Amino acid sequence: MLPEIQSLYQTGSLVRIPPAQDVPMSDRVRRVLDTSPIRRLASITQLGMVSLVYPGATHSRFEHTLGVYGNAVGVLARFAGDAGFESMVDDRLADAFVLAALLHDVGHWPFCHPIEDMRIAELGEHETRIGGWIERSELANCIRDDWACDAADVLSLLCPGSVRPSDHTSGHRFLASCLSGPIDVDKLDYLQRDSLHAGVPYGRNFDAGRLIASLCIHPQTGALAVGDKGRTAAEMMVFSRYIMFSEVYWHHTVRAATAMLQRCVFLLQHRLDLESTLGMKEAEWIANLRRSAEGSVAEPLAEGLFGSRRRLYKRAAEFNAVDGDQVHGRLARKPYWWLVALAERLAGSLSSKSGVVVHAVDVLVDAPPVKLEVDINMDVIGRDGTTRTLGDVSPVASALASQQFDNHVKRVRVFLRDDVRDEVLNKISAGELTFLIMEAIDALESELA
């Protein structure tokens, strides 16, 4: 039995984290947690801009890491003694799974997700940086001395696309789906933890313990599935995720702050030397951004976010995939540089139409990014062994699965600098603003054709 599972039942080997969760601590896990790459996560907030709207949402990626690791141990404990599981997951792979849960966020830098969404070519995604953090730190010695796997085993679970399909064993595929899938150890933690710290109930309305207890191995694909007893918990988790995106992660004020940060980084990307900032703690990163913005058109953006007085852009227009699809459908998943070009063109149109001076940096266009969220659907295994998707047995999941998840929860919004917004909307109607947006889209598409 893995020492981490043994620690589950030893009161002296547990660490308490919110909300009243006991996380098992073996000696080798303590050594990993004491390394500099993991300790750095304590200085990076989990939700970034969300705390500007929900002040309690200042918890760290380190706390989240402990929660994900605790869930991973819970999954292994759930399958302990299961002959099918043990036939495909040996000690080496189980060790790699525990480490993958501990290290899954090591590649993160401050405000990582919104910057990743910009697709700045040289940065790539944070998962691709985990190997470098391992190699350049004491983590390499920890893994070599204490664990039955190596760094390559860990990376193959975190980045399964980097491994040849022929090298994927059934155990590898199963554990990779436990780390990233419709229901995984990451989502099981962040939905509840983010909801707790934001002070909202939306992400805590599902029974995580029941869900973990009902996990099973899909009889045909070998991936993670849910037994019939966990169907309701899975249904509630799907709905919780939908509401958390709608009301927290994509709250219009959170997105205004996010759009300000993205434009600031876009304007300063050559001044910042982004690559050199990826190892910084969050406070250092913010100080560096503010210094870089001094005297530039990006300074009001940086100071509005991180200065002594909060000053956020305001929503001028909003379009969803149902009522506003004529705009949403044309802007969702456009490259970030394209949205900046549209904002600059729209600034000129607004100036001409309203008579108000609108500078290019006064307009921000926020749209669902290129990268899609993981599909919400997964298979439910009935008591008689029949397999159906969650959407087939749940009207809630069926409704959410009928369109791509992002289109339900991620809206297209146009933000204007606060004082400019008020002046412009006093001069032009909502219909006229929509017409100007469509006109600017048409003109930009024609120019780039």
Sine and cosine of phi, psi and omega as CSV:
sin_phi,cos_phi,sin_psi,cos_psi,sin_omega,cos_omega
0.00,0.00,0.68,-0.73,0.02,-1.00
-0.87,0.50,0.60,-0.80,0.01,-1.00
-0.87,0.49,-0.48,0.88,0.01,-1.00
-0.93,0.36,-0.58,0.81,0.06,-1.00
-0.95,0.33,-0.64,0.77,0.06,-1.00
-0.86,0.51,-0.61,0.79,-0.03,-1.00
-0.91,0.41,-0.38,0.93,0.04,-1.00
-0.84,0.54,-0.49,0.87,-0.11,-0.99
-0.95,-0.30,0.25,0.97,0.02,-1.00
-0.86,-0.52,0.94,-0.33,-0.14,-0.99
-0.87,0.48,-0.47,0.89,0.02,-1.00
-0.98,0.20,-0.06,1.00,-0.04,-1.00
-0.90,-0.44,0.51,0.86,-0.03,-1.00
-0.84,-0.54,0.59,-0.81,0.10,-0.99
-0.89,-0.46,0.72,-0.69,-0.05,-1.00
-1.00,-0.06,0.79,-0.62,0.10,-0.99
-0.78,-0.62,0.36,-0.93,0.04,-1.00
-0.89,0.46,0.52,-0.85,-0.16,0.99
-1.00,-0.07,0.99,-0.12,0.02,-1.00
0.84,0.54,0.68,0.73,-0.01,-1.00
-0.97,-0.24,0.77,-0.63,0.06,-1.00
-1.00,-0.05,0.85,-0.52,-0.03,-1.00
-0.95,-0.30,0.82,-0.57,-0.05,-1.00
-0.94,0.34,0.64,-0.77,-0.02,-1.00
-0.82,-0.58,0.95,-0.30,0.17,-0.99
-1.00,-0.02,0.24,-0.97,0.00,-1.00
-0.87,0.49,-0.64,0.77,-0.06,-1.00
-0.95,0.31,-0.52,0.86,0.08,-1.00
-0.93,0.36,-0.64,0.77,0.05,-1.00
-0.85,0.52,-0.65,0.76,-0.01,-1.00
-0.91,0.42,-0.61,0.79,0.06,-1.00
-0.91,0.41,-0.70,0.71,-0.05,-1.00
-0.91,0.40,-0.39,0.92,0.00,-1.00
-1.00,0.08,-0.05,1.00,-0.01,-1.00
-0.97,0.25,0.39,-0.92,-0.07,-1.00
-0.90,0.43,-0.62,0.78,0.02,-1.00
-0.89,0.46,-0.58,0.81,0.02,-1.00
-0.97,0.24,-0.68,0.74,0.02,-1.00
-0.87,0.49,-0.54,0.84,0.03,-1.00
-0.85,0.53,-0.53,0.85,-0.02,-1.00
-0.90,0.43,-0.36,0.93,0.05,-1.00
-0.93,0.36,-0.30,0.96,-0.02,-1.00
-0.98,-0.21,0.14,0.99,0.01,-1.00
-0.87,-0.50,0.84,-0.55,-0.02,-1.00
-0.95,0.30,0.52,-0.85,-0.02,-1.00
-0.94,0.34,-0.61,0.79,-0.18,-0.98
-0.91,-0.42,0.04,1.00,0.11,-0.99
0.81,0.59,-0.91,-0.40,-0.13,-0.99
-0.93,0.36,-0.24,0.97,-0.04,-1.00
-0.86,0.50,-0.51,0.86,-0.04,-1.00
-0.92,0.39,-0.27,0.96,0.08,-1.00
-0.95,0.32,-0.33,0.94,0.02,-1.00
-0.95,-0.32,-0.68,0.74,0.03,-1.00
-0.91,-0.41,1.00,-0.08,-0.19,-0.98
-0.86,0.51,-0.39,0.92,0.00,-1.00
-0.98,0.18,-0.17,0.99,-0.10,-1.00
-0.99,0.13,0.88,0.48,-0.02,-1.00
-0.91,-0.41,0.25,0.97,-0.03,-1.00
-0.92,0.40,0.36,-0.93,-0.17,-0.99
-0.98,-0.19,0.26,-0.97,0.09,-1.00
-0.94,0.35,-0.36,0.93,0.09,-1.00
-0.92,0.39,-0.72,0.69,0.05,-1.00
-0.86,0.50,-0.70,0.71,0.04,-1.00
-0.87,0.49,-0.65,0.76,0.03,-1.00
-0.85,0.53,-0.69,0.72,0.03,-1.00
-0.88,0.47,-0.63,0.77,0.01,-1.00
-0.91,0.41,-0.67,0.74,0.02,-1.00
-0.91,0.42,-0.69,0.72,0.05,-1.00
-0.86,0.50,-0.70,0.72,0.03,-1.00
-0.86,0.51,-0.64,0.76,0.05,-1.00
-0.91,0.41,-0.62,0.78,0.00,-1.00
-0.89,0.45,-0.68,0.74,0.06,-1.00
-0.90,0.44,-0.61,0.79,0.06,-1.00
-0.88,0.48,-0.62,0.78,0.05,-1.00
-0.91,0.42,-0.71,0.70,0.02,-1.00
-0.90,0.44,-0.62,0.78,0.04,-1.00
-0.91,0.42,-0.60,0.80,0.02,-1.00
-0.86,0.50,-0.60,0.80,-0.07,-1.00
-0.99,-0.16,0.06,1.00,0.05,-1.00
-0.87,0.49,0.79,-0.61,-0.02,-1.00
1.00,0.05,-0.08,1.00,0.05,-1.00
-0.98,0.18,0.89,-0.45,-0.11,-0.99
-0.88,0.48,-0.66,0.75,0.00,-1.00
-0.89,0.45,-0.67,0.74,0.01,-1.00
-0.92,0.40,-0.74,0.68,-0.07,-1.00
-0.93,0.37,-0.36,0.93,0.05,-1.00
-0.96,0.28,-0.36,0.93,-0.04,-1.00
-0.90,-0.43,-0.19,0.98,0.02,-1.00
-0.85,-0.53,0.95,-0.31,0.03,-1.00
-1.00,-0.05,-0.05,-1.00,-0.06,-1.00
-0.88,0.47,-0.61,0.80,-0.01,-1.00
-0.88,0.47,-0.71,0.70,-0.03,-1.00
-0.95,0.31,-0.60,0.80,0.05,-1.00
-0.90,0.44,-0.66,0.75,0.06,-1.00
-0.88,0.48,-0.68,0.73,0.00,-1.00
-0.89,0.47,-0.59,0.80,0.01,-1.00
-0.92,0.40,-0.70,0.72,0.03,-1.00
-0.88,0.48,-0.72,0.70,0.01,-1.00
-0.91,0.42,-0.62,0.79,0.01,-1.00
-0.88,0.48,-0.64,0.77,0.04,-1.00
-0.91,0.42,-0.64,0.77,0.00,-1.00
-0.93,0.36,-0.55,0.84,-0.15,-0.99
-0.96,-0.26,0.07,1.00,-0.16,-0.99
-0.88,0.47,-0.41,0.91,-0.01,-1.00
-0.95,-0.32,0.15,0.99,-0.05,-1.00
-0.86,0.50,-0.51,0.86,-0.01,-1.00
-0.98,0.21,-0.07,1.00,-0.03,-1.00
-0.93,0.38,0.57,-0.82,0.19,-0.98
-0.86,-0.51,0.16,-0.99,-0.01,-1.00
-0.85,0.53,0.70,-0.71,0.02,-1.00
0.83,0.56,0.65,0.76,-0.16,-0.99
-0.89,0.46,-0.76,0.65,-0.13,-0.99
-0.89,0.45,-0.73,0.68,0.04,-1.00
-0.90,0.44,-0.53,0.85,0.03,-1.00
-0.96,0.28,-0.63,0.78,0.10,-1.00
-0.85,0.52,-0.64,0.77,-0.03,-1.00
-0.89,0.46,-0.33,0.94,0.02,-1.00
-0.97,0.23,-0.28,0.96,0.02,-1.00
0.84,0.54,0.74,0.67,0.11,-0.99
-0.96,0.29,0.87,-0.49,-0.29,-0.96
-0.81,0.59,-0.70,0.71,-0.15,-0.99
-0.97,0.26,-0.22,0.98,-0.08,-1.00
-1.00,0.08,-0.65,0.76,-0.07,-1.00
0.93,0.37,-0.29,-0.96,-0.01,-1.00
-0.97,-0.24,0.41,-0.91,-0.15,-0.99
-0.90,0.45,-0.50,0.87,0.00,-1.00
-0.88,0.48,-0.51,0.86,-0.03,-1.00
-0.95,0.32,-0.17,0.99,-0.04,-1.00
-0.99,-0.17,-0.08,1.00,-0.05,-1.00
-0.90,0.44,-0.68,0.73,0.00,-1.00
-0.85,0.53,-0.65,0.76,0.02,-1.00
-0.90,0.43,-0.66,0.75,0.04,-1.00
-0.89,0.45,-0.61,0.79,0.03,-1.00
-0.91,0.41,-0.75,0.66,-0.09,-1.00
-0.90,0.43,-0.59,0.81,-0.12,-0.99
-1.00,-0.03,0.15,0.99,-0.09,-1.00
-0.70,-0.71,0.01,-1.00,0.02,-1.00
-0.93,0.36,-0.13,0.99,0.07,-1.00
-0.86,0.51,-0.59,0.81,-0.02,-1.00
-0.86,0.51,-0.69,0.73,0.03,-1.00
-0.93,0.36,-0.63,0.78,0.03,-1.00
-0.85,0.53,-0.73,0.68,-0.04,-1.00
-0.91,0.42,-0.70,0.72,-0.02,-1.00
-0.89,0.45,-0.64,0.77,-0.13,-0.99
-1.00,0.09,-0.50,0.87,-0.22,-0.98
-0.91,-0.42,-0.27,0.96,-0.19,-0.98
-0.85,-0.52,0.48,-0.88,-0.06,-1.00
-0.99,0.14,-0.04,1.00,-0.02,-1.00
-0.92,-0.40,-0.02,-1.00,0.12,-0.99
-0.81,-0.59,0.05,-1.00,-0.07,-1.00
-0.87,0.49,-0.58,0.82,0.00,-1.00
-0.89,0.46,-0.61,0.79,0.04,-1.00
-0.89,0.46,-0.67,0.74,-0.01,-1.00
-0.91,0.42,-0.73,0.68,-0.04,-1.00
-0.91,0.41,-0.52,0.86,0.00,-1.00
-0.92,0.39,-0.45,0.89,0.07,-1.00
-0.99,0.15,-0.60,0.80,-0.03,-1.00
-0.98,0.20,-0.51,0.86,0.00,-1.00
-0.77,-0.64,0.93,0.38,-0.09,-1.00
-0.87,0.49,-0.39,0.92,0.03,-1.00
-0.93,0.37,-0.28,0.96,0.00,-1.00
-0.99,0.10,-0.09,1.00,-0.03,-1.00
-0.95,-0.31,0.65,-0.76,0.03,-1.00
-0.87,0.50,0.69,-0.72,0.00,-1.00
-0.79,0.61,-0.55,0.84,-0.02,-1.00
-0.92,0.39,-0.33,0.94,0.00,-1.00
-1.00,0.01,-0.08,1.00,0.00,-1.00
-0.99,0.16,0.89,-0.46,0.12,-0.99
-1.00,0.06,0.20,-0.98,0.02,-1.00
-0.88,0.48,-0.63,0.78,0.04,-1.00
-0.91,0.41,-0.63,0.78,0.02,-1.00
-0.89,0.45,-0.73,0.68,-0.01,-1.00
-0.89,0.47,-0.64,0.77,-0.02,-1.00
-0.91,0.42,-0.76,0.65,-0.05,-1.00
-0.93,0.36,-0.56,0.83,0.07,-1.00
-0.89,0.46,-0.61,0.79,0.03,-1.00
-0.94,0.33,-0.42,0.91,0.08,-1.00
-0.96,0.29,-0.45,0.90,-0.01,-1.00
-1.00,0.05,-0.53,0.85,-0.02,-1.00
-0.52,-0.85,0.95,-0.33,-0.02,-1.00
-0.09,-1.00,-0.09,-1.00,0.00,-1.00
-0.83,0.56,-0.64,0.77,0.10,-1.00
-0.78,-0.63,0.90,-0.44,-0.06,-1.00
-0.58,-0.81,0.13,-0.99,-0.08,-1.00
-0.92,0.40,-0.42,0.91,0.03,-1.00
-0.95,0.30,-0.80,0.60,-0.01,-1.00
-0.90,0.43,-0.60,0.80,0.03,-1.00
-0.84,0.54,-0.53,0.85,0.02,-1.00
-1.00,0.07,-0.80,0.60,-0.21,-0.98
-0.93,0.37,-0.53,0.85,0.02,-1.00
-0.87,0.49,-0.74,0.67,-0.03,-1.00
-0.96,0.29,-0.66,0.75,-0.05,-1.00
-0.94,0.35,-0.71,0.71,0.01,-1.00
-0.89,0.45,-0.64,0.77,0.03,-1.00
-0.89,0.45,-0.69,0.72,0.01,-1.00
-0.86,0.51,-0.78,0.62,-0.08,-1.00
-0.96,0.28,-0.48,0.88,0.07,-1.00
-0.96,0.28,-0.30,0.95,0.02,-1.00
0.99,0.16,0.43,0.90,0.04,-1.00
-0.87,-0.50,0.44,-0.90,-0.06,-1.00
-1.00,0.02,-0.15,0.99,-0.26,-0.96
-0.86,0.51,-0.63,0.78,-0.09,-1.00
-1.00,0.03,0.02,1.00,-0.07,-1.00
-0.93,-0.38,0.21,0.98,-0.08,-1.00
-1.00,-0.06,0.55,0.84,0.12,-0.99
-0.64,-0.77,0.41,-0.91,-0.10,-1.00
-1.00,-0.07,1.00,-0.09,-0.05,-1.00
-0.91,0.42,-0.62,0.78,0.02,-1.00
-0.88,0.47,-0.70,0.72,0.04,-1.00
-0.89,0.46,-0.63,0.77,-0.02,-1.00
-0.91,0.42,-0.72,0.69,0.02,-1.00
-0.89,0.46,-0.65,0.76,-0.01,-1.00
-0.91,0.42,-0.40,0.91,-0.05,-1.00
-0.99,-0.11,-0.02,1.00,0.00,-1.00
-0.89,0.45,0.57,-0.82,0.00,-1.00
-0.51,-0.86,0.12,-0.99,0.01,-1.00
-1.00,-0.08,0.80,-0.60,0.00,-1.00
-0.88,0.47,0.80,-0.60,-0.10,-1.00
-0.92,0.39,-0.40,0.92,0.01,-1.00
-0.99,-0.15,-0.74,0.67,-0.11,-0.99
-1.00,-0.06,-0.35,0.94,-0.06,-1.00
0.98,0.21,0.08,1.00,0.02,-1.00
-1.00,0.07,0.05,-1.00,0.03,-1.00
-0.95,0.33,0.71,-0.70,0.06,-1.00
-0.67,-0.74,0.07,-1.00,-0.02,-1.00
-0.86,-0.50,0.73,-0.69,0.10,-1.00
-0.95,0.30,0.28,-0.96,-0.10,-1.00
-0.85,0.52,-0.54,0.84,-0.01,-1.00
-0.92,0.38,-0.34,0.94,0.00,-1.00
-0.99,-0.15,0.09,1.00,-0.08,-1.00
-0.85,0.52,-0.73,0.68,-0.04,-1.00
-0.91,0.42,-0.65,0.76,0.04,-1.00
-0.89,0.46,-0.64,0.77,0.02,-1.00
-0.92,0.40,-0.65,0.76,0.03,-1.00
-0.87,0.49,-0.70,0.72,0.00,-1.00
-0.93,0.38,-0.54,0.84,0.04,-1.00
-0.92,0.39,-0.67,0.75,0.03,-1.00
-0.86,0.51,-0.71,0.71,-0.01,-1.00
-0.93,0.38,-0.62,0.78,0.04,-1.00
-0.86,0.50,-0.67,0.74,-0.01,-1.00
-0.90,0.43,-0.67,0.75,0.03,-1.00
-0.86,0.51,-0.74,0.67,-0.04,-1.00
-0.93,0.36,-0.61,0.79,0.01,-1.00
-0.89,0.45,-0.64,0.77,0.06,-1.00
-0.92,0.40,-0.69,0.72,-0.07,-1.00
-0.92,0.39,-0.68,0.73,-0.16,-0.99
-0.98,-0.21,-0.26,0.97,-0.04,-1.00
-0.85,-0.52,-0.94,0.35,-0.12,-0.99
-0.89,0.46,-0.59,0.81,0.01,-1.00
-0.91,-0.41,0.45,0.89,0.18,-0.98
-0.83,0.56,0.63,-0.78,-0.15,-0.99
-0.88,0.48,-0.56,0.83,0.01,-1.00
-0.96,0.27,-0.59,0.81,0.11,-0.99
-0.86,0.51,-0.67,0.74,-0.02,-1.00
-0.95,0.32,-0.52,0.86,0.08,-1.00
-0.88,0.47,-0.72,0.69,0.03,-1.00
-0.90,0.44,-0.64,0.77,0.01,-1.00
-0.90,0.44,-0.68,0.73,0.01,-1.00
-0.90,0.43,-0.60,0.80,0.07,-1.00
-0.90,0.44,-0.70,0.71,0.01,-1.00
-0.88,0.47,-0.71,0.70,-0.03,-1.00
-0.88,0.47,-0.71,0.70,0.00,-1.00
-0.91,0.42,-0.61,0.79,0.03,-1.00
-0.87,0.49,-0.75,0.67,0.02,-1.00
-0.90,0.44,-0.65,0.76,0.01,-1.00
-0.87,0.50,-0.70,0.71,-0.02,-1.00
-0.94,0.35,-0.48,0.88,-0.11,-0.99
-0.96,-0.27,0.10,1.00,-0.19,-0.98
-0.85,0.53,-0.49,0.87,0.01,-1.00
-1.00,0.05,-0.41,0.91,0.10,-0.99
-0.97,0.23,-0.57,0.82,-0.15,-0.99
-0.96,0.26,-0.50,0.86,-0.23,-0.97
0.80,0.60,0.93,0.37,-0.14,-0.99
-0.79,0.61,-0.62,0.78,-0.04,-1.00
-0.83,0.56,-0.62,0.78,-0.05,-1.00
-0.97,0.25,-0.21,0.98,-0.04,-1.00
-1.00,-0.07,-0.12,0.99,-0.18,-0.98
-0.95,0.31,-0.31,0.95,0.04,-1.00
-0.99,-0.11,0.07,1.00,-0.06,-1.00
-0.97,0.23,0.41,-0.91,0.24,-0.97
-0.97,0.25,0.30,-0.95,-0.14,-0.99
-0.89,0.46,-0.68,0.73,-0.01,-1.00
-0.89,0.46,-0.64,0.77,0.04,-1.00
-0.91,0.42,-0.66,0.75,-0.03,-1.00
-0.89,0.45,-0.70,0.72,-0.01,-1.00
-0.90,0.43,-0.70,0.72,0.01,-1.00
-0.88,0.48,-0.64,0.77,0.01,-1.00
-0.91,0.41,-0.66,0.76,0.03,-1.00
-0.89,0.46,-0.70,0.72,-0.03,-1.00
-0.91,0.42,-0.65,0.76,0.05,-1.00
-0.89,0.46,-0.68,0.73,-0.04,-1.00
-0.92,0.40,-0.49,0.87,-0.06,-1.00
-0.99,0.15,-0.27,0.96,-0.09,-1.00
-0.83,0.56,0.77,-0.64,0.06,-1.00
0.98,0.22,0.09,1.00,-0.01,-1.00
-0.93,-0.38,0.14,-0.99,0.03,-1.00
-0.92,0.39,-0.26,0.96,0.02,-1.00
-0.99,0.12,-0.19,0.98,-0.08,-1.00
-0.86,0.51,-0.71,0.71,0.02,-1.00
-0.88,0.48,-0.52,0.86,0.04,-1.00
-0.92,0.39,-0.77,0.64,-0.02,-1.00
-0.89,0.45,-0.68,0.74,-0.03,-1.00
-0.95,0.30,-0.55,0.84,0.06,-1.00
-0.89,0.45,-0.50,0.87,0.02,-1.00
-1.00,0.04,-0.70,0.71,-0.21,-0.98
-0.85,-0.52,0.00,1.00,-0.02,-1.00
-0.98,0.18,-0.15,-0.99,-0.08,-1.00
-0.94,0.34,-0.36,0.93,0.01,-1.00
-0.78,-0.62,0.82,-0.57,0.01,-1.00
-0.94,0.34,0.76,-0.65,0.06,-1.00
-0.58,-0.82,0.99,-0.16,-0.08,-1.00
-0.98,-0.19,0.48,-0.88,0.12,-0.99
-0.92,0.40,0.37,-0.93,-0.06,-1.00
-0.90,-0.43,0.50,-0.86,-0.01,-1.00
-0.94,0.33,0.80,-0.60,0.06,-1.00
-0.96,-0.29,-0.50,0.87,0.00,-1.00
-0.44,-0.90,0.48,-0.88,-0.03,-1.00
-0.55,-0.83,0.65,-0.76,-0.05,-1.00
-0.67,-0.74,0.77,-0.63,0.08,-1.00
-0.96,-0.28,-0.01,-1.00,-0.10,-1.00
-0.98,0.18,-0.11,0.99,-0.02,-1.00
-0.97,-0.23,-0.90,0.44,-0.07,-1.00
-0.99,0.14,-0.47,0.88,-0.08,-1.00
-0.88,-0.47,0.58,0.81,-0.13,-0.99
-0.91,0.41,-0.38,0.92,0.01,-1.00
-0.88,0.47,-0.47,0.88,0.08,-1.00
-0.99,-0.14,-0.75,0.67,-0.04,-1.00
-0.83,0.56,-0.73,0.68,-0.05,-1.00
-0.91,0.42,-0.41,0.91,-0.03,-1.00
-1.00,-0.03,-0.31,0.95,-0.05,-1.00
-0.94,-0.35,-0.39,0.92,0.01,-1.00
-0.86,0.50,0.76,-0.65,0.06,-1.00
0.92,0.39,0.38,0.92,0.20,-0.98
-0.96,0.26,0.53,-0.85,0.06,-1.00
-0.86,0.50,0.46,-0.89,-0.08,-1.00
-0.89,0.46,-0.66,0.76,-0.01,-1.00
-0.86,0.50,-0.53,0.85,0.00,-1.00
-0.92,0.38,-0.66,0.75,0.02,-1.00
-0.91,0.42,-0.58,0.81,0.06,-1.00
-0.91,0.41,-0.70,0.71,0.03,-1.00
-0.88,0.48,-0.62,0.79,0.05,-1.00
-0.91,0.42,-0.69,0.73,0.00,-1.00
-0.87,0.49,-0.65,0.76,0.00,-1.00
-0.91,0.41,-0.66,0.75,0.03,-1.00
-0.92,0.39,-0.66,0.75,-0.01,-1.00
-0.91,0.42,-0.56,0.83,0.05,-1.00
-0.85,0.53,-0.69,0.73,0.04,-1.00
-0.89,0.45,-0.66,0.75,0.01,-1.00
-0.90,0.43,-0.67,0.75,0.00,-1.00
-0.91,0.42,-0.63,0.78,0.04,-1.00
-0.88,0.48,-0.73,0.69,-0.03,-1.00
-0.91,0.42,-0.67,0.74,-0.09,-1.00
-0.97,0.25,-0.64,0.77,-0.12,-0.99
-0.99,-0.10,-0.36,0.93,-0.09,-1.00
0.98,0.17,0.05,1.00,0.04,-1.00
-1.00,-0.04,0.67,-0.74,0.05,-1.00
-0.96,0.30,0.92,-0.40,0.00,-1.00
-0.87,-0.50,0.92,-0.40,0.01,-1.00
-0.99,0.13,0.34,-0.94,-0.03,-1.00
-0.84,0.54,-0.62,0.78,-0.06,-1.00
-0.97,0.23,-0.13,0.99,0.00,-1.00
-0.99,0.14,-0.16,0.99,-0.09,-1.00
-0.88,-0.48,0.77,-0.64,0.06,-1.00
-0.81,-0.58,0.73,-0.69,0.08,-1.00
-0.92,-0.39,0.85,-0.53,-0.02,-1.00
-0.91,-0.41,0.78,-0.63,-0.05,-1.00
-0.59,-0.81,0.38,-0.93,0.07,-1.00
-0.80,0.61,0.76,-0.65,-0.09,-1.00
-0.96,0.28,0.11,-0.99,-0.03,-1.00
-0.88,0.48,-0.70,0.71,-0.05,-1.00
-0.96,0.28,0.77,-0.64,-0.01,-1.00
-1.00,-0.01,0.47,-0.88,0.14,-0.99
-0.94,0.33,0.39,-0.92,0.03,-1.00
-0.89,0.46,0.66,-0.75,0.03,-1.00
-0.82,0.57,0.63,-0.78,-0.07,-1.00
-0.99,0.14,-0.26,0.97,-0.14,-0.99
-0.99,0.16,0.53,-0.85,0.13,-0.99
-0.45,-0.89,0.19,-0.98,-0.09,-1.00
-1.00,0.01,0.60,-0.80,0.08,-1.00
-0.92,-0.40,0.79,-0.62,-0.02,-1.00
-0.99,-0.14,0.89,-0.45,-0.04,-1.00
-0.96,0.30,0.19,-0.98,0.00,-1.00
-0.88,0.47,-0.46,0.89,0.00,-1.00
-1.00,-0.03,0.13,0.99,0.03,-1.00
1.00,0.02,-0.06,1.00,0.02,-1.00
-0.94,0.34,0.50,-0.87,-0.06,-1.00
-0.90,-0.45,0.81,-0.58,0.08,-1.00
-0.66,-0.75,0.47,-0.88,0.05,-1.00
-0.96,0.30,0.38,-0.92,0.03,-1.00
-0.86,0.51,-0.58,0.82,0.04,-1.00
-0.90,0.44,-0.46,0.89,0.02,-1.00
-0.97,0.26,-0.44,0.90,-0.07,-1.00
-0.94,-0.33,-0.07,1.00,-0.05,-1.00
-0.76,-0.65,0.87,-0.49,0.04,-1.00
-0.89,0.45,-0.54,0.84,0.03,-1.00
-0.91,0.42,-0.78,0.63,0.00,-1.00
-0.90,0.43,-0.58,0.81,0.01,-1.00
-0.89,0.46,-0.69,0.73,0.00,-1.00
-0.90,0.44,-0.65,0.76,-0.03,-1.00
-0.97,0.25,-0.46,0.89,-0.03,-1.00
-1.00,0.08,-0.17,0.98,-0.06,-1.00
-0.94,0.34,-0.40,0.92,0.14,-0.99
-0.80,-0.59,0.30,-0.96,0.03,-1.00
-0.87,0.50,0.70,-0.72,-0.10,-1.00
-0.78,0.62,-0.69,0.72,-0.05,-1.00
-0.85,0.52,-0.58,0.81,-0.05,-1.00
-0.94,0.35,-0.39,0.92,0.04,-1.00
-0.97,0.23,-0.65,0.76,-0.24,-0.97
-0.94,-0.34,-0.27,0.96,-0.07,-1.00
-0.94,-0.34,0.90,-0.44,-0.08,-1.00
-0.98,-0.21,0.37,-0.93,0.15,-0.99
-1.00,0.03,0.76,-0.64,0.01,-1.00
-0.71,-0.71,0.56,-0.83,0.15,-0.99
-0.92,-0.38,0.83,-0.56,0.02,-1.00
-0.93,-0.36,0.58,-0.82,0.09,-1.00
-0.82,-0.57,0.46,-0.89,0.12,-0.99
-0.79,0.61,0.63,-0.77,-0.23,-0.97
-0.80,0.60,-0.76,0.65,-0.03,-1.00
-0.94,0.35,-0.56,0.83,0.04,-1.00
-0.92,0.38,-0.65,0.76,-0.01,-1.00
-0.83,0.56,-0.74,0.67,-0.05,-1.00
-0.89,0.45,-0.67,0.74,0.01,-1.00
-0.91,0.42,-0.71,0.71,-0.06,-1.00
-0.91,0.42,-0.71,0.70,-0.07,-1.00
-0.96,0.29,-0.22,0.98,0.15,-0.99
-0.98,0.18,-0.27,0.96,-0.08,-1.00
-0.96,-0.29,-0.48,0.88,-0.04,-1.00
-0.77,-0.63,0.48,-0.88,-0.03,-1.00
-0.99,0.10,0.19,-0.98,0.05,-1.00
-0.88,0.47,-0.63,0.77,0.03,-1.00
-0.90,0.44,-0.65,0.76,0.03,-1.00
-0.92,0.40,-0.62,0.78,0.03,-1.00
-0.90,0.45,-0.68,0.74,0.04,-1.00
-0.88,0.47,-0.67,0.75,0.03,-1.00
-0.87,0.49,-0.68,0.74,0.00,-1.00
-0.91,0.42,-0.61,0.79,0.04,-1.00
-0.90,0.43,-0.74,0.68,0.01,-1.00
-0.88,0.47,-0.65,0.76,0.02,-1.00
-0.89,0.46,-0.67,0.74,0.02,-1.00
-0.92,0.40,-0.62,0.78,0.05,-1.00
-0.88,0.47,-0.74,0.67,0.00,-1.00
-0.85,0.53,-0.72,0.70,-0.05,-1.00
-0.91,0.42,-0.66,0.75,-0.02,-1.00
-0.93,0.37,-0.65,0.76,0.03,-1.00
-0.89,0.45,-0.63,0.77,0.03,-1.00
-0.91,0.40,-0.65,0.76,-0.01,-1.00
-0.90,0.43,-0.60,0.80,-0.08,-1.00
-1.00,-0.04,-0.08,1.00,-0.04,-1.00
-0.92,0.38,0.00,0.00,0.00,0.00
